[in-house]
Amino acid sequence: MRSFLVTLSAVLGIEFAVADIYGSRASFLIFPGEGMSLSYLSSSVNDAWRRKMENKLLSLGDTHIYIYSQNEADDVGKVSPQPDWEKRLDHLNNIGLRPIMWLMADDSPSLSSRPLSAHKAHNAEMVRRFDDKVDAYVIGLEVDEYWSSSAVAAMITHLKTLTDKPVAVHMTSKVGGHKKDISYYEHADIIFLQTGWVDEIGEKEFRKRVAEAIALGKPVVVAEYSLSSDSAKARRYGDIACEMGAVGTGNGRNVTACGQREVVQKKKPWYQRYEREIGVVGIAMASAFAVSYWDLPLTLNATESSLQIGVTKDFENSSVGVSLRDDGAVMGHYRFSF
């Protein structure tokens, strides 16, 4: 009976933190130093490197981590789906780094050249396995290097039938990439902008490119602007992007405020908030009642705002019982007479 009660309290006590890509803060390029966070799921890196990258990102105040789901380029390391990825993504979430999954790498021609059906199948499998563990998907890194805008549109449209998570597009430097083709963004929820390296373009051009992206009317994460995300210069430019109206950064910043949304969750009546838990509790307690050697009357007290369910055992001069409340509380009671 004791383990039965502990299990029920655990079911009732489950809560999940609200996550969101708006306001996301990442540092996916750290050179010299740890390298690219995109390598996180690569079989070419070990757990010691992963811990080092995690610690670095957390020390920079990051809330998110960019990771590849497939890659063949040697500079990142081979990445292909593995059976332990659920565990790895759960770990990232537990330490406070929400994954943003990039579904295709650049410099991977044998992967990017596969038929559209193969890409749709890969993306569908990533959603099936990881949708509750990631905050967004980026259809690919620098997609204008290897895909047409129509191919990108087809993949995004398909992906959106599978997930409610935001789907983003990342292109080569400048708005519209090297083709200056903004049609790539048409079906995306968010633009992941590559401005060009700030060491080369300077602040005036950086501001111009960020402003041009924001003017398109879609949310913009200024994702790529420096190879040294931990440098003071990169973090200053990240701050500028946030001040201009970006909803996230990918190469470091100092400020916290960066387009975050206020997520308001209206409190539902208990019977809606705990619909699944009530079913579990009801079945479990009914089963316990059926198989028990004792006669355990089931009690239920419910109002619009609360629920309490319990069992009581009566003895000759006393009674013992346990009740479970909808807020997860477990209460025992003992009564006696003399």
Order of alpha helices (4+ residues) and beta strands (2+ residues): alpha-beta-beta-beta-alpha-beta-alpha-beta-alpha-alpha-beta-alpha-beta-beta-alpha-beta-alpha-beta-alpha-alpha-beta-beta-beta-beta
